[in-house]
Amino acid sequence: MKQPGFRFLITLGILLIPVVTHADSLAILNGRVMDPETGLDAQRHVLIENGQITLISEKPLSADNIIDASGMVVAPGFIDLHAHGQDNTSNQFQAADGVTTALELEIGTWPVSRYYAQRKGKALLNFGSTVSHVVSRHAAVEGHEDISTDFTSYFQQAFGTPSARRSLSDNEVTYTLELLREGMRDGALGFGFGITYTPGASHEEIFRAFNAAAELDAPVFVHMRAPASMGGDPLAPVQEVIANAFATQAALHIVHINSSTGKSAKTALAMIRAANSAGLDITTESYPYTAGSTLIESALFDDWQSDYSLLQWAETGERLTEETFQKYRKVGGPVIIHGRSEETNAWLVAQPDVMVASDGISFANGPAHPRGAGTFSKILGEYVREKGVIGLMPALAKMTIQPARRLEAIAPDMQNKGRIQVGADADITIFDPDTIIDNATYTDSMQFSSGIEHVLVNGVSVIKNGELIKDTYPGRPVYGRLKN
């Protein structure tokens, strides 16, 4: 860090406040700086040099570049643990929603080395992934393919393959586990499971995978088994993964508890809290919508028994019939699933220990669920400002410091994210608390949020004065500590 110089402003012989000057720097002035880890909530001036925060001052600063944040909140950049849109089209919508780090931790990726190679130096936002149990399992059974130029297609193929629907031999499970371990050596952030999408995976297979993760001190991120496969009780899948976490001592993160447990979410969260009180390490997340989404070709819809009108084809916005359901299943793509309770949804938003994560599906091929564009602004605009179900600081904690801490043991670089502190990475979101709101809808999902005025990724502007900066790629990889 360069040593600051000082100059004094003198007007009519009156000595005014000293102004600290720095070269090759950016100063954010006059903002309401909010840091959930330390509790700082005050007007401050923030200096950024070489991609890091180097000074937080009560005194005015001058620098080569200035952002006047008067009337705005200066917060840590939002960290999304559950972003399937690992492409710059999707990243643009997330940047406009205040996200600076977008991670694929639920389903994960495979091969992990190729994922990082494809994105490194070409990413708008910071990025990282778990190693995928779903895709590793597919590769172990169906064979490896060259996916270097078509990762998305291979990902979707793994969801639709017959092998996802059958049990594996002991040798096939062993090979799957070796591919998972290989992914950790390539820098993965843990193991990613979509158990509902691999209904052929036995309880023993999943237990063995948890155990393999625990042996590496790698966290597991889990989309739990479908309740229909366990007698229809939404709490039975919760019991399975908590039991596995207890038996193996694996750190566990349960994704989208809102959509996985529905009206049983309060009991599910009580189970998680009790397990943590007993010494386990379990976290969870939710997104602020009453509709979910997934790929229509996935095993989740193999035995669809509910009303077809609850399903909405993302591309056209139409509600489905049995006829159109069968038609689109052959095509494949994202479908929106309506029918969940807003009462439960709002209750989860209000819980300070339930993180915010979007589960956003990629926009690279067109419309998808609006959560990929509006999750964080919807929380801050609708649930903080308009409904008052949670305060601003605890809401920010759920989308900054809590996800950073979830990953610090496996990814030491996360110790420098999710914070507005000296030495932290300059991943910063500046928003107007009076106007921030989501604009994406179920029928018009590809809409930027409002009220996010500036977003910095490693000190580089990707949103400036509310506008996207094109052809800028400051995103850096977030690697797991086991990377060779």
N, C-alpha and C positions, 0 to 999 in steps of 0.2 A: 504494500500500500504506500502510495506517495504521501509525504508529509504535507499537511495542509499549510497553505499560506493564509495570511489574514490581511484584510483591508477594512478601514473604518470609513463609514459614510458620515460626512460632516455637512450639515445644512444650517446656514445662518449662525455658525459658530457653536451649534449644539452637537455634542457627541452622541451618535446613535449606536444601535446594536452592532457588534462586530459581525461581519459576514465571512464565513469560512469558504475559501476558494479551493477548487481542485481541478486539475487538468484531466482530460480524457475520461470524463465521468458523466453520470446522469444523476440529477437530484430530483426527488419527488417532494414537493413542497406543500405545506399547509393541509395535509390530509389527516383524517382521523385514523391513526395507525392502530390496528387491532391484531394482537398476537395471542391466540388462545392458550399457548403453553405458559407464558409468563403472566397473562392477564392484562397486559398493557392495553389501555384504551384511552388515548389522548392525542391531541394534536402534536405531531412530530414532523421532522424533515428527515428524509432517508437518502443516503448517498450510496450509489452503486458504482463499483469499479471492477472491471475484468470479470463480470458475471456474478459478483458477490456483493452482499450488503456489507459495507465497510464502516458506516457511521449512522447512528440514529440520534438526532440532535434536537434539543429544544430551541436552538438558535438557528436562524436562517442560514442557508447554504447557497453557494453558487457553484455551477459546474458547466461543462461544455454544453450539456443538454438539460432542459428543464421540463418537468411535468408539473403543472399547477393542479393539485388535487383538492382544492378548496371545495368543501361541501361533500366530499366523497370519502368512502372507506378505503383504506389501503390495507389489504389483507394478504396472507400467504396465498399463493396460487393453489387452486383446488386440485386435489389428487383423486382421480377416479380409479378405484381398484378393479372396476368391472366394465371395461370398454372393449367391445368386440370390433369396433371400427378401427382397425389398425392400418389406416390409410389416411392420406392427407385431406381427402374430401371430407371424411368424417371428422378429422382433427380440426378443420376450419369451424365446423358447427360447435365443437366442444370448446375451442378457444373463445368463441363469441359467448360461451356460457361460463367463462372464467376458469376453465380447466387448463393447467399447465403440464400435468403429468397424467397420461392416459395408459392404463395397464390392462393387459388381458390375463386375468388371474383365474377366472372361473373355468372355462374350457381349456385355456392355455393354447400352446402351439407345439408343433413338431414338424420337422427337426428344428430344434431351438437355435442351432448355429445359423441356419439359413434365415430364420426370422430376423435375427439381429443383423445379419449381413445385408439383408434387403432394405432395412430401414435406416441403418447407420449413415449419418451425413445427409439424409434426405427427409428428415422428419420435422414437422412443424412443432410438435410437442415432445416432451420426454416420454420414453416408451420402455416397456419391459413386459415379460411374460412368464407364466409358469410353464412347465412341461406338461403336455396334455395326456391324460390317461385315455381319453376318448380316441385321440388320433394315434397315439403310440400303440394302443390295442389294435386299431385298424391296421397299422403298418405291420405289426407282428403277425397278424393272421392273413391279411390280403397281399402282403409284400410291399417293399419300398417302391416309390415312384419318384421320378424327377419332378419336383414341384417348384423348382427355383423360379419359374415365371408365372405360376398359377396357384399360389397358396390358397386363395379363397375357394377355388373349385375343389381342391383336395380336402379342405376343411369340411365343405358341404357333403362331399362324397363319404367321408367318415361317418356322418350322421345318418346316411341312408343305406349303408352297407348291411348285408345280411348278417355279417359277423357280430354286429352290435347287438343282435337279437338272440344270439346263442351263447351257451356257456363255453368256456375255453378249457382245453386240456391243461394239465399241470405244466407241460413244457411251454405251451403258449403263454400262460400266465408268467412263467419265469422269464421268457423272452420279453414280454411287455414290461416287466419290472426293470430289466436291464436297459431298455430304451428310456425308461423314466430316469434311471440313474445317469445315463449318458446325457440327458437333457440338463440335469443339474450341473454336470461338469462343463456344459456349454454356456452356463450362466443363468439358468432359469431361477425364478424367484420362489420356487416351491412346486408342489404337485397340484395340477388342476383336474377336477373331476366333474363330469356331467353324468352322474349315475343314472338319472332318469332317461338319458339318451343311449345308455348301454344296458337295457333291461336284461341282457343275457349274463351280465356280470354277477357272479354269486356273492353272497355275503363273505365267503372265505376269500375270494379274489380281492374284494375291497379292503378287507382286514389286512391282507398281505401287503397291499399297496400302502396303507396307512403305516404299517410297520416299517416298510422300506423308507418312507419319508422320515419317520422318527429316527431311524438309524443315522440319517444324514442331517438331523436337526433342521429339516426343511418343513415349513408350514404346509398344510393342505387347505385348498380352497374348494368348496364342495357345493355343487347343485345336487341336492339330496335325491334319493330314490322317489319315484312317483308313489303317492299314498295308495293308489289303486293296486299296486303290486304288493302291498303289505296290509291287506284287509280293509283299505279305504280310510284308515285313521291317519290324519296328517301329522300326528305326533309320533307315529311309529318310525318314520325315517329320521326324525330328530333323535330318537332314542338310539337308533343304529349308529349314527355318527358320533354321538357323545360316548357311547360304550366303546367304540373303536379308539376314540381319543383317550379315554381313561386307560384302556388296556395297553396302548402303545406309547402313551404320553406324547403323542403328536400334537403340535399346535394346530388348532382348527379354526377356520373361518367359514361360516355358513352364509352362502350368498342369498340375496333377496328373500329374507324371511317373510316379507309381505306376501309374495306370490306363492311361496312354498308351503306356508302354513295357514294362510287365510285367516279365518275368524279364530283359529287356535293360536294366533301369534302371541297373545298375552301369556298363555301357558308355556309356549315354546321359549319365550324370552325368560320366563321365571326358571325354567329348567337350565338354561344357559347360565343365568346368574348364580344359581345354586351350585352348578358344576365349577364355576370359577371360584366360588367361596371355598370349595373343597380342594382347590389347588390346581385345577386345570387351566388351560390357556385357550379360551374360546371367544371369538368375536363374531359379529354379524352385521348386516347392512340391510337397507331397504331403498326403494326408489318411490317418489311421491306421485304415483299414478294408480288408478284402480283397474287398469288393463295391463296385461303382460304381453309378451311377444316371443316367438321362436320361429324356427323353420318348419314349414308345414309338412315337409317330407320326413321329419324326425319321428323316432319311435314313440314320442309323446302322444301322437295322434293315431297310433295303430288301432286303438279300440275306443275311439271317440264316442261317448254316450250322451253328451250334453246337446243343448240346442245349438244348431249350426249358426243361428243368427248372432250368437255371441262372438263369432269369428268375423274378422274384418280383413280383407285383402289389402295389405299396406300400399301396394302400387296404385290401386284405383280408388280405395276408400270404400268399396262396396261390402255390404254384409253378405255372408255366404249362405247358400242353401246346400243341401246334400249333393246336388248336381255340381255346383260350382266348387264345392270342397273337393270332390273327386277329381275334377278338372285341374285345379291348381296344385293338387298333390302330385300329379304327374309332372308338372312344370317345376315345382320347387320354388321356395322363396319365403320371405318373412310374412307371417300372419299375426294379427293383433287379437288378443284374447280378452274379452270384456267380462264383467260380472263380479268384481270384487268390491268389498265394503269400503266406503270412504271413511266411516267411523274408525275402522281398524287402521286404515292408511294414515289418517291424521294422528292417531295415537302413537304409531310407530315413529312418525316424524318428530313427535314431541319427546321421545325417549333419548336422553343425552348420551347413552352408550350404544345406540344403533347408528352406525356410520351411514353416510350418504354415498351411494354408488349407482351409476346410471343403468347398467346392463344394456347400453346402447348398441344397437345393431348397425352394421355398416351402411352408410349412405352412398357407397361407391357405385352401386347399381341402381340408385334411385330411392324413392321414399321408403321409410321404415317407421318404427315406433318413434313418437316425438321425444321420448326420454333421452335419445342420443343427442338432442339439441337443446333441451330445456330443463333438465333435472335440477341443476344447481340454482338457476335463476328462479325456478318455480318454488323451491324451498324458501329462498330469501325474499321473494316478492309476495307470494301467496301465503305461506305458512308463518313467516316471521312478521312481515309488515301488515298484511291484510287480516289474517286470522289470529295472529298473536299466540299461536299454540306453543311457540318456543322462542327464546330470546336470541338476539343476533349473535352474541358471543358463543353460546353453546351450539348454535347452528353451524357457525364457522368451524368450531372444533371438530364437528362430525365430518367435515369435508377437507380438513387440513392436517392437524396434528395427530388425530386418531389414526387415519390411514398411514401416515408416516411412521408412527410407532409400531403399527402392526407389522411393518416390513423391516424395521431397523436391525433385527437379529440376523436376518438372511441377507439384507442389502444395506451395508453400512452407509452408503451414499444417502440413504433416506434420513440420516441424522441431520442433514443439511437442508431438508425440505419441510414444508408445512409450517414454517416459522418466519416471522419478521424479526430477526435478531442479527446482530453483528456476526459475520462469518457464515451466515446461511446463504444458500444459493438464491440469486435474485429471480426467483419464480414468484411473481407478484400479480395480484388481480386488484384493480382499482374500479370501484363501482359506486353508482349513485343509489343509496339505500331507499330513496323516495321514488325511484322510477324503475328499478330492476324488476324484470318480469320475463317469463317465458312467452314465446309467441308461436312455437310449434304446436300443431294440433294433430289429431288422429287422421284427419283428411288432408292436412297440409303440413307435413312433418319437417320439411326442409326449410325452416325459418330460423334466422338468428334471434337470439334473445335481445332484449333491450336493457339499457342501463349499465352494461359492462363497457366502460370507457377506455380502459387501458389494460393490456395483459402483456407481461414480460416473461419470457422464458430464457433463463440463464442471462438475464440482463438485456435481452434483445426484444424489441417491441414486435409482437405479432398482431395485436389489436391496438390501434392508436386513434384517439378521439372517436371511438366507436366504430372504426373501419378496419377491416382485415388488411394486413400488409401482405401483399402477394410475393411469391418467390423468395420467401425467407424460411430457413430451415435450421433453427437453433436447438431443436430437440436433441437430447443426448440419451444414450441407452442407460437403463438402470439394470445392473447385473447383480446376480446372486453371488455371494462370497465364495462359492465352490467353483467358480469359473477357473478353468485351467489357464 
